[in-house]
Amino acid sequence: MLKAEAELKAQIEALLNKARAADEAEKDEPELDIPADIARRQDRLDAIAAARTRLEQRQREANFERGRNDDDDQKPLGQDGKPKPGGRYKRPFGVPQDKDQDHFTDPDSRIMQRAGGGFDPAYNGRTAIDDKAHIIVAAELINNASDVRELPTMLEAVKSALGAYPEQTLADAGYRSEEVFEVLAGRTDLVVAIGREGKSQRPINEASLPLTAAMVAKMKTQEAREAYRRRKWLAEPPNGWIKNVLGFRKFSMRGLHRVQAEWKLVCMALNLRRMATMQAS
């Protein structure tokens, strides 16, 4: 955006100079529509300005979450509100990195890593699957690549659909969080991976993360390991069916609310197909 903004401003200036001599050049360049060319580039500049405003707003919100404020002078502040000795923040408050991106035609989307490498503007869809019929009982979607705070939302969606929390919930390591474990305590038997299978994990501080440490101990039991093994053949097949059976690989709609509705519609279509197959057999 920074590069394009400078280029567009230079192009507009060049076109304005050409416009000043338009009467003289009109015979030689009858196809040139200077006002339209200027308007088109100005529209692009306006789109860039709006995108920069969105990026800056998101950066301000992220800075607030980290405990910064708009007059911290790039210095970390202690609990007393005074600057801590030592390091400084790399960027002023609310200033995004040069590599940060925004999508002009769908501002609600976010740049996310694509399977196999690369990045795309995308959304993050999630499903909750029952352990007998492989029916999707809840389908939610967000514009954040992280699942870390989303497990309570999924379980509330399950309760809304079925009238009760599930007896047991299996979730991968992307959903692990001390806060989530605290919120869901007593609602369901949680079996949540703490890290990737086969990868060594850092020690958990039991004093500061007691529920996470308890989950680490739980996942070492034979019962929890056997339960968690079911997650792959419960959670993964519907994703494959959506992509390869229904052929759904990208959204037709734009905007978070519209895409959320489209995601639920796709999951409902898969459920109907699945139920018809079960009924026939």
C-alpha positions as CSV (number, residue, x, y, z in Angstrom):
1,M,0.0,0.0,0.0
2,L,2.8,2.4,0.8
3,K,4.5,1.8,-2.5
4,A,1.2,1.9,-4.5
5,E,0.2,5.1,-2.8
6,A,3.3,6.9,-3.9
7,E,3.0,5.6,-7.4
8,L,-0.6,6.6,-7.7
9,K,0.1,10.1,-6.5
10,A,2.9,10.4,-9.0
11,Q,0.6,9.2,-11.8
12,I,-2.1,11.6,-10.8
13,E,0.4,14.5,-10.9
14,A,1.6,13.4,-14.4
15,L,-2.0,13.2,-15.7
16,L,-2.8,16.6,-14.3
17,N,0.3,18.0,-16.2
18,K,-1.0,16.3,-19.3
19,A,-4.5,17.7,-18.7
20,R,-3.0,21.3,-18.7
21,A,-1.9,20.6,-22.3
22,A,-5.0,18.6,-23.3
23,D,-6.3,21.0,-25.9
24,E,-3.0,20.9,-27.8
25,A,-2.6,17.1,-27.5
26,E,-6.2,16.2,-28.2
27,K,-5.7,15.6,-31.9
28,D,-2.8,13.2,-31.2
29,E,-4.3,11.3,-28.3
30,P,-8.1,11.3,-28.9
31,E,-8.5,8.0,-27.0
32,L,-7.1,9.4,-23.7
33,D,-9.8,10.2,-21.2
34,I,-7.8,12.2,-18.6
35,P,-10.7,12.9,-16.1
36,A,-11.6,9.2,-16.1
37,D,-8.0,8.1,-15.6
38,I,-7.6,10.6,-12.7
39,A,-10.9,9.5,-11.2
40,R,-9.9,5.8,-11.4
41,R,-6.6,6.4,-9.7
42,Q,-8.2,8.6,-7.1
43,D,-10.7,5.8,-6.3
44,R,-7.8,3.5,-5.8
45,L,-6.1,5.9,-3.5
46,D,-9.3,6.2,-1.5
47,A,-9.5,2.4,-1.2
48,I,-5.9,2.3,0.0
49,A,-6.6,5.0,2.6
50,A,-9.6,3.1,3.9
51,A,-7.5,-0.1,4.1
52,R,-4.8,1.7,6.0
53,T,-7.4,3.0,8.4
54,R,-8.6,-0.5,9.0
55,L,-5.1,-1.8,9.6
56,E,-4.3,1.0,12.0
57,Q,-7.5,0.4,13.9
58,R,-6.7,-3.3,14.2
59,Q,-3.2,-2.5,15.3
60,R,-4.5,-0.1,18.0
61,E,-6.8,-2.8,19.3
62,A,-3.9,-5.3,19.4
63,N,-1.7,-2.8,21.2
64,F,-4.4,-2.2,23.8
65,E,-4.7,-6.0,24.4
66,R,-0.9,-6.0,25.0
67,G,-1.4,-3.4,27.7
68,R,-0.1,-0.5,25.7
69,N,-1.6,3.0,25.5
70,D,-1.5,5.8,22.9
71,D,1.0,7.9,24.9
72,D,3.5,5.3,26.0
73,D,6.2,6.8,23.9
74,Q,7.1,3.2,22.7
75,K,8.2,2.3,26.3
76,P,6.7,-0.6,28.2
77,L,4.8,0.6,31.3
78,G,4.7,-1.1,34.7
79,Q,1.7,-1.6,36.9
80,D,2.4,1.9,38.4
81,G,2.0,3.4,35.0
82,K,5.7,4.4,34.8
83,P,8.0,3.3,32.0
84,K,9.9,0.1,32.7
85,P,13.7,0.2,32.4
86,G,15.2,-1.5,29.4
87,G,13.7,-2.3,26.0
88,R,11.3,-0.3,23.8
89,Y,8.5,-1.3,21.4
90,K,9.6,-1.5,17.8
91,R,6.8,0.7,16.4
92,P,4.7,3.7,17.7
93,F,1.3,2.9,19.1
94,G,-1.2,2.0,16.4
95,V,1.3,1.8,13.5
96,P,1.1,-1.5,11.6
97,Q,4.1,-3.3,10.2
98,D,5.0,-2.6,6.5
99,K,4.2,-6.3,5.7
100,D,0.7,-6.2,7.2
101,Q,-2.0,-6.7,4.6
102,D,-5.7,-6.0,4.1
103,H,-8.2,-7.1,1.4
104,F,-9.8,-4.3,-0.6
105,T,-12.9,-6.2,-1.8
106,D,-13.6,-8.1,1.4
107,P,-12.2,-6.2,4.4
108,D,-13.7,-8.7,6.9
109,S,-11.4,-11.4,5.6
110,R,-7.9,-11.9,7.0
111,I,-4.7,-13.1,5.5
112,M,-4.1,-16.7,6.6
113,Q,-1.6,-19.4,5.8
114,R,-2.7,-21.8,3.1
115,A,-2.2,-25.5,3.3
116,G,0.8,-26.4,1.2
117,G,2.4,-22.9,1.6
118,G,1.5,-19.4,0.8
119,F,-1.1,-17.0,2.1
120,D,-4.7,-16.0,1.1
121,P,-7.5,-13.8,2.3
122,A,-9.6,-16.3,4.2
123,Y,-12.0,-17.2,7.0
124,N,-11.7,-19.9,9.7
125,G,-14.6,-22.4,9.7
126,R,-15.0,-24.9,12.5
127,T,-17.4,-27.8,13.1
128,A,-18.5,-30.0,16.0
129,I,-19.2,-33.6,15.0
130,D,-21.2,-36.2,16.9
131,D,-19.3,-39.5,17.6
132,K,-21.8,-41.9,16.0
133,A,-23.4,-40.6,12.8
134,H,-20.7,-38.1,11.8
135,I,-23.4,-35.4,11.7
136,I,-22.3,-31.8,12.1
137,V,-24.1,-30.5,15.2
138,A,-22.6,-27.1,15.2
139,A,-20.8,-24.9,12.6
140,E,-19.2,-21.6,13.4
141,L,-16.9,-19.3,11.5
142,I,-14.6,-16.4,12.4
143,N,-12.1,-14.1,10.7
144,N,-9.2,-15.1,12.9
145,A,-6.7,-17.9,12.2
146,S,-6.4,-18.8,15.9
147,D,-8.8,-21.2,17.6
148,V,-7.4,-20.6,21.0
149,R,-10.5,-18.9,22.5
150,E,-13.2,-20.6,20.4
151,L,-14.0,-23.8,22.2
152,P,-16.6,-22.3,24.6
153,T,-18.3,-20.7,21.6
154,M,-18.5,-24.1,19.9
155,L,-19.8,-25.8,23.0
156,E,-22.5,-23.2,23.5
157,A,-23.5,-23.8,19.8
158,V,-23.7,-27.5,20.5
159,K,-25.9,-26.9,23.6
160,S,-28.1,-24.6,21.6
161,A,-28.6,-27.3,19.0
162,L,-29.0,-30.3,21.3
163,G,-30.1,-28.9,24.6
164,A,-27.1,-30.0,26.6
165,Y,-23.3,-29.9,26.6
166,P,-21.6,-33.0,25.2
167,E,-20.5,-35.6,27.7
168,Q,-17.0,-35.5,26.3
169,T,-15.2,-33.0,24.0
170,L,-12.2,-33.9,21.9
171,A,-10.2,-30.9,20.6
172,D,-6.7,-30.5,19.1
173,A,-3.9,-28.3,20.6
174,G,-5.1,-25.2,18.8
175,Y,-7.9,-24.9,21.3
176,R,-5.8,-25.2,24.5
177,S,-5.9,-22.3,26.9
178,E,-5.9,-21.9,30.7
179,E,-8.8,-19.5,30.4
180,V,-10.8,-22.0,28.2
181,F,-10.1,-24.8,30.7
182,E,-11.4,-22.6,33.5
183,V,-14.6,-21.5,31.6
184,L,-15.5,-25.1,30.7
185,A,-14.7,-26.8,34.0
186,G,-17.6,-29.0,35.0
187,R,-19.5,-28.6,31.7
188,T,-18.0,-31.4,29.7
189,D,-15.2,-34.0,30.0
190,L,-12.4,-32.1,28.1
191,V,-9.7,-34.1,26.3
192,V,-7.5,-31.4,24.6
193,A,-4.1,-32.0,23.2
194,I,-1.4,-29.9,24.7
195,G,1.0,-30.0,21.7
196,R,1.5,-31.7,18.4
197,E,1.8,-35.5,18.4
198,G,5.4,-36.6,18.5
199,K,6.8,-33.2,19.3
200,S,8.6,-32.4,22.6
201,Q,6.8,-29.8,24.8
202,R,8.1,-27.2,27.1
203,P,7.5,-27.8,30.8
204,I,4.2,-26.3,32.1
205,N,4.4,-24.0,35.1
206,E,1.9,-25.7,37.5
207,A,1.7,-22.6,39.7
208,S,0.6,-20.2,37.0
209,L,-1.1,-22.7,34.7
210,P,-2.7,-25.4,37.0
211,L,-5.5,-26.5,34.7
212,T,-3.1,-26.8,31.7
213,A,-0.7,-28.8,33.9
214,A,-3.7,-31.0,34.9
215,M,-4.5,-31.6,31.2
216,V,-0.9,-32.6,30.5
217,A,-1.2,-35.2,33.3
218,K,-4.6,-36.3,32.0
219,M,-3.3,-36.7,28.4
220,K,-0.7,-39.2,29.7
221,T,-3.4,-41.6,30.8
222,Q,-4.4,-44.5,28.6
223,E,-8.0,-43.5,28.8
224,A,-7.5,-40.0,27.5
225,R,-5.1,-41.2,24.8
226,E,-7.6,-43.7,23.5
227,A,-10.4,-41.1,23.6
228,Y,-8.2,-38.5,21.7
229,R,-7.4,-41.0,19.0
230,R,-11.0,-40.9,17.9
231,R,-10.8,-37.2,17.1
232,K,-9.1,-37.7,13.7
233,W,-11.8,-40.0,12.3
234,L,-14.5,-37.9,13.9
235,A,-13.4,-34.3,13.0
236,E,-11.5,-34.7,9.8
237,P,-13.8,-36.7,7.5
238,P,-16.5,-34.0,7.2
239,N,-13.8,-31.5,6.1
240,G,-12.8,-33.9,3.4
241,W,-16.4,-34.5,2.3
242,I,-17.1,-30.7,2.1
243,K,-14.1,-30.2,-0.1
244,N,-14.1,-33.4,-2.3
245,V,-17.7,-34.6,-2.3
246,L,-19.5,-31.3,-2.3
247,G,-16.7,-29.6,-4.1
248,F,-16.7,-26.6,-1.8
249,R,-13.3,-24.9,-1.7
250,K,-14.0,-21.1,-1.6
251,F,-16.8,-18.8,-0.5
252,S,-19.1,-17.1,-3.0
253,M,-20.1,-14.4,-0.5
254,R,-18.1,-11.5,1.0
255,G,-18.4,-10.1,4.5
256,L,-18.3,-12.0,7.8
257,H,-22.0,-12.4,8.4
258,R,-22.7,-13.5,4.8
259,V,-19.8,-16.0,4.9
260,Q,-21.0,-17.3,8.3
261,A,-24.4,-18.0,6.7
262,E,-22.8,-19.7,3.7
263,W,-20.7,-21.9,5.9
264,K,-23.8,-23.0,7.8
265,L,-25.6,-23.7,4.6
266,V,-22.7,-25.9,3.3
267,C,-22.6,-27.8,6.5
268,M,-26.4,-28.3,6.4
269,A,-26.1,-29.6,2.8
270,L,-23.5,-32.2,3.9
271,N,-25.7,-33.2,6.8
272,L,-28.7,-33.8,4.5
273,R,-26.5,-35.9,2.2
274,R,-25.1,-37.8,5.1
275,M,-28.6,-38.5,6.6
276,A,-29.9,-39.6,3.2
277,T,-27.1,-42.1,2.9
278,M,-27.7,-43.4,6.4
279,Q,-31.4,-43.7,5.7
280,A,-30.8,-45.6,2.5
281,S,-28.5,-48.1,4.2
